Structure formats: structure tokens, C-alpha cells
Amino acid sequence: MTTPDARQPELRPDNLPDANHPEHEVTFHTRRWVRPEDLNANGTLFGGSLLRWIDEEAAIYAMIQLGNTRAVTKFISEINFVSSARQGDMIEVGIRATEFGRTSITMRAEVRNMVTQQRILTIDKIVFVGLDEHGKPVPHGFDGITYDRDRFPVRSADEEF
């Protein structure tokens, strides 16, 4: 059994070690409940399900930060699985922007099991690119993270997709 001192803290910006240090700053996080359809033949969380969730959360974060709903995955670096989760566990996906390019945003992801307090995986580099209506990269004009939803493009209800 793990003692409270040996447990890793829940992934929250306000309680990470040296939360003001950019290396540990998490700017976006979400939680998922591991359900039976998310399991592999071993009865643990299927890596493909987890990667789908990370890609989806990174896409949402990229759309907000780039101000463009046409943000697409360009690159995902090595994925380092270090533990897993079981049915009924809650996991937390943390995303942090690390760099803004002319047309892109680079992020880092970390996933923790909230039940066991163990890190499940890290991805050091996820790159999304904003595209124009013709599918070509488009400059976004931003150089920093926003905590405001104002960058997210809004369309009227009668506009076509």
C-alpha cells in the first residue's frame, strides 16, 4: 500500500512542484472515466483509446489557442507509457503549450491515473497546424497562451459549415 508521502500529486497547476516553472505548468486539463469499452484484452486501458483522447483534447486546446477550428495534428513524438489504468479509474490529461510557430502550436501532454496517483504516459511534443479553407497552413498571429476563450472563432447559426 502506498503512503501519502510516496503518492504523486493530482495533476493540477496549483499543486505541481514549482508550479511557476514552465517545465511543470499545465494550462489545460480534462478528466476521463475508464469504461469497459476502453479496455484491452488484458483488462487495462487500451493505448489507442488514450491516444484518441489526448489527440482530441490537444485539438480543442490548439483550436482555442490558434483561434482556428481547422487545427490538425501534424506530429506526435515518442509516447512513453509507464503505467496503466483499470475499469472505473479516473484519468487526467494535462496539456501545456511549449511553443508557438508561425502557423502552429507545439504542446506537451501528461496523463495521470487519479486513483493510483501514478503517471500513465508523457508525450513531449504534439504539433498542431492551423489551416485555411483550402487546407493550407495559415499564420495565426499569436505568440503566447491565452486563458480567455475569445480566440475561439464563433459563427452564426445560419452560416454553412
Secondary structure as GFF3:
##gff-version 3
##sequence-region A 1 161
A	DSSP	three_ten_helix	4	6	.	.	.	ID=ss1
A	DSSP	three_ten_helix	22	24	.	.	.	ID=ss2
A	DSSP	beta_strand	28	33	.	.	.	ID=ss3
A	DSSP	three_ten_helix	36	38	.	.	.	ID=ss4
A	DSSP	alpha_helix	47	66	.	.	.	ID=ss5
A	DSSP	beta_strand	71	76	.	.	.	ID=ss6
A	DSSP	beta_strand	79	81	.	.	.	ID=ss7
A	DSSP	beta_strand	90	100	.	.	.	ID=ss8
A	DSSP	beta_strand	104	113	.	.	.	ID=ss9
A	DSSP	beta_strand	119	130	.	.	.	ID=ss10
A	DSSP	three_ten_helix	149	151	.	.	.	ID=ss11
###
